[in-house]
């Protein structure tokens, strides 16, 4: 039964999801253009083919999802985690992009990747999505709490610096921004870097210890 859908798209069962999606989009673009042909036969055939490839693509993706074992999914997440730990963020992101289903665990790992990139707000949003999908997950709760503490601490540092900077500037002094030339090798900049590294390790440790 499923073989006819592969044939409709002109792909093979051995092809990856990415290859199948590319072929689907290619055909969709082709027939959408032909749909408005002045030749009525060409237009009617294009409309028919658009329906066929839509049905075929969804059937293939659903079939693959239903026949993916939990063990395969777990192994895929282990690969994502290994890529993150090795610092290969682009590889980790590619692995995440290959997932067909965006589960709570998927959003959790996306949060870790964003955190490693220092995209704190984006990381927080992904954790919130994960927690909304799995409200009782202690791993997600703990990670979100750590992110919120990180954001609150950062806001406090900025407020303290603004008050201190404005006071010094009023006396004719030029305020130094956090992480400026005088703090590149120590002080707040060093402390901030250490904080970031500790936070990321805690996120990943949550992943390993709370399954």
Buried (B, 14 or more C-beta within 10 A) or exposed (E): EBEEBBEBBEBEEEBEBEEBBEBBEEBBEBBEEBBEEEEEEBBEBBBEBBEBBEEBBEBBBEBBEEEBEEEEBEEBBEEBBEBBBEEEBEBBBEBBEEBEEEBBBBBBBBBBBBBBEEBBEBBBBBBBBBBEBBEEBEBBBBBBEBBEEBBEEBEEBEEEBEEEBEEEEEEEEEBBEBBEEEBEEEBBBEEBEEBBEEBBEBBBEBBEEEE
